[in-house]
Amino acid sequence: MDKVIYVGATGATHNMEALRIHANNLANASTEGFRADLVRAEALLSHGPGYESRVYSDLQPSATDFSQGALIETGSELDVAISGEGFIAVQTPDGGEAYTRAGGLQINSFGELLSGNGLPVLGNAGPIAIPANQKVEVGSDGTISVVEQGQGAEAITAFDRIKLVNPPTNEINKGSDGLLRRSDGSLELADAGVRLRSGYVEASNVNVVDAMVDMIAITRNFEMSIKLIRTAEENSQASAQLLQSN
């Protein structure tokens, strides 16, 4: 069988994976704090006897676009957006630690402070639990201040501080749950330089127009790969007929 069939097959397979990644980006275009995935591929020349004209494609692990999304003003005191680099530390369902930019904070019926994706936000000593209050404020450094029930506005006191981190982007990976973790599995130390903007949330950094254009181009490349396979099959059938006629 002509190696061109394998060239077309690898191209079609990897185009399908690229299409899946772009479709996931589009599906999360309105997801708060979402970071787009980037498709990476490598061309591999096939060596062997004869003219080296076969080039395969090898899909590399997807990368992440860490550029900042647009900041949307909400006016809510619990909504925060990271200004510049950095992440909010949250507790994962398995008890581990991960990082996110989803800053649409909320307080559940148990007083737990949750991130925009519904995970417990970590503070100085683990997940943050807010006492019964009549007012909650989040400072630019992540400090949480509360006015407890029955107290006047002047009785506002610092209660805890959100754990804000700023690991190098080349040392963190995004999991299938959309959360970021250090590649080596270790925990990142809090960074006092990370700043929040209260009353804002960060939108997804997915560019919908670019993603749509990329999906159209990928679809055409997929069709080209399939056409290459069909052409190789037709050539094989024509060659077989010529040999039979002789």
C-alpha positions in Angstrom: 0.0 0.0 0.0 1.3 3.4 -0.9 2.7 5.4 2.0 0.6 8.4 0.8 -2.4 6.7 2.4 -0.7 6.9 5.8 0.2 10.5 5.2 -3.4 11.3 4.5 -4.6 9.3 7.4 -2.3 11.0 9.9 -3.3 14.4 8.5 -7.0 13.6 8.8 -6.6 12.2 12.4 -4.8 15.3 13.6 -7.1 17.7 11.9 -10.0 16.0 13.7 -8.2 16.5 17.0 -7.5 20.2 16.1 -11.2 20.6 15.3 -12.1 19.2 18.7 -9.8 21.7 20.4 -11.2 24.7 18.5 -14.7 23.5 19.1 -14.0 23.3 22.9 -12.6 26.9 22.7 -15.8 28.1 21.0 -18.0 26.3 23.5 -16.2 28.2 26.3 -16.2 31.6 24.6 -18.5 32.9 27.3 -16.9 31.0 30.2 -15.6 33.3 32.8 -11.7 33.4 33.0 -11.4 30.6 30.4 -8.0 30.2 28.7 -8.0 29.0 25.1 -6.1 25.9 24.0 -3.6 26.2 21.2 -3.0 23.4 18.6 0.6 22.4 18.0 1.8 20.0 15.3 5.2 19.0 13.9 6.0 17.9 10.3 8.0 14.7 10.2 9.8 13.7 7.0 9.6 10.0 6.2 13.1 8.6 5.4 13.8 5.6 3.3 14.8 4.4 -0.1 13.9 6.6 -3.0 13.0 10.2 -3.1 12.0 11.5 0.4 8.6 13.0 -0.6 6.4 11.8 2.3 5.9 14.1 5.2 3.8 13.0 8.2 2.3 15.1 10.9 2.7 14.6 14.6 0.3 16.4 16.9 2.0 17.8 20.0 0.3 18.3 23.4 -1.8 21.4 23.2 -0.6 24.6 24.7 -2.5 27.3 26.5 -3.0 30.9 25.6 -2.4 32.9 28.7 -3.3 36.3 27.3 -5.7 38.3 29.4 -9.4 38.4 28.5 -11.5 41.6 28.6 -12.6 42.9 32.0 -16.3 43.2 32.4 -17.7 45.6 35.0 -20.4 44.1 37.2 -20.5 46.4 40.2 -20.8 43.4 42.6 -18.5 43.6 45.6 -17.8 39.9 45.4 -16.8 39.9 41.7 -13.0 40.2 41.3 -10.8 40.1 38.2 -7.0 39.7 38.3 -5.3 42.8 36.9 -2.3 41.5 34.9 -0.7 38.1 35.7 -1.7 35.7 38.4 -4.3 33.2 39.5 -6.7 32.5 42.3 -6.0 29.3 44.3 -8.9 27.0 44.7 -9.5 23.6 46.3 -10.3 20.8 43.8 -12.9 18.1 44.6 -10.2 15.6 45.5 -8.8 18.0 48.1 -5.9 19.2 45.9 -5.0 22.7 44.9 -5.4 24.3 41.5 -5.5 27.8 40.0 -8.1 29.7 38.0 -9.0 33.2 36.8 -12.7 32.8 37.4 -13.3 35.6 39.9 -17.1 35.7 40.1 -17.0 34.9 43.8 -20.1 33.7 45.7 -20.9 32.6 49.2 -23.0 29.4 49.6 -25.5 28.6 52.3 -22.7 27.2 54.5 -20.7 30.4 54.3 -18.0 29.0 52.0 -16.4 31.4 49.6 -16.6 29.8 46.1 -14.9 30.8 42.8 -16.7 31.5 39.6 -16.5 27.7 38.7 -18.0 26.7 42.1 -14.8 25.6 43.9 -13.8 26.6 47.4 -11.4 29.6 47.4 -8.2 29.1 49.4 -7.0 31.6 52.0 -4.3 31.7 54.6 -5.3 28.5 56.3 -7.3 26.6 53.7 -10.8 27.1 52.3 -12.3 30.4 53.3 -15.5 30.4 55.4 -17.3 33.8 55.8 -19.1 34.4 59.1 -22.6 35.7 59.2 -22.3 39.3 58.0 -24.1 42.3 56.5 -21.2 43.4 54.2 -18.2 41.8 52.6 -15.4 43.6 50.7 -12.4 42.2 48.8 -9.3 44.4 48.6 -6.9 44.7 45.7 -4.4 42.4 47.5 -7.1 39.7 48.2 -7.8 40.8 51.8 -11.4 39.9 52.7 -13.0 42.4 55.2 -16.4 41.9 56.8 -18.9 43.8 58.8 -20.5 41.2 61.1 -24.3 41.2 61.7 -25.4 43.7 64.2 -22.3 45.9 63.8 -22.0 49.4 62.3 -20.1 50.1 59.0 -17.2 51.4 61.0 -16.7 47.9 62.5 -15.4 46.4 59.3 -12.4 44.1 60.0 -10.0 42.1 57.9 -11.0 38.5 58.1 -8.8 36.5 55.7 -6.9 36.8 52.5 -7.4 35.0 49.2 -4.4 33.0 48.1 -3.1 34.7 44.9 -0.3 33.0 43.0 1.8 33.8 40.0 3.6 30.7 38.8 5.6 30.9 35.5 3.3 29.9 32.7 5.8 27.4 31.3 5.6 25.5 34.6 1.8 25.0 34.7 -0.6 22.8 32.7 -4.3 23.0 32.1 -6.3 19.9 33.0 -9.5 18.6 31.3 -11.4 20.4 34.0 -10.1 23.7 32.8 -8.0 24.3 36.0 -4.3 25.0 36.0 -1.8 23.1 38.1 2.0 23.0 38.4 3.5 20.5 36.1 5.6 19.0 38.9 2.6 18.6 41.2 3.9 21.0 43.9 2.0 23.8 45.4 2.7 27.4 44.5 3.5 30.0 47.2 1.3 33.1 47.5 2.5 36.1 45.6 1.8 39.5 47.3 2.4 41.2 43.9 -0.8 39.9 42.3 -3.6 42.5 42.3 -7.4 42.2 42.0 -10.0 44.7 40.6 -13.2 44.6 42.6 -16.5 44.8 40.8 -15.2 43.2 37.6 -14.9 39.7 36.1 -12.6 38.5 33.4 -14.2 37.2 30.2 -12.8 34.2 28.2 -9.8 35.1 26.0 -11.2 33.1 23.1 -11.5 35.2 19.9 -14.7 33.9 18.4 -14.0 35.2 14.9 -10.5 33.7 14.8 -11.7 30.4 16.1 -14.4 30.2 13.5 -11.9 31.0 10.7 -9.5 28.4 12.0 -12.3 25.8 12.2 -13.1 26.4 8.5 -9.5 26.1 7.5 -9.1 22.9 9.5 -12.3 21.4 8.0 -10.8 22.1 4.5 -7.5 20.5 5.4 -9.4 17.4 6.7 -11.3 17.2 3.4 -8.0 17.5 1.5 -6.5 14.6 3.6 -9.6 12.4 2.8 -9.3 13.3 -0.9 -5.6 12.3 -0.8 -6.5 8.8 0.6 -9.2 8.4 -2.1 -6.8 9.4 -4.9 -4.2 6.9 -3.6 -6.9 4.2 -3.6 -8.0 5.1 -7.2 -4.4 5.0 -8.4 -3.9 1.6 -6.7 -7.0 0.3 -8.5 -5.9 1.7 -11.8 -2.5 0.1 -11.4 -4.0 -3.2 -10.6 -6.2 -3.1 -13.8 -3.2 -2.3 -15.9 -1.3 -5.3 -14.5 -4.3 -7.6 -15.1 -4.7 -6.4 -18.7 -1.1 -7.3 -19.3 
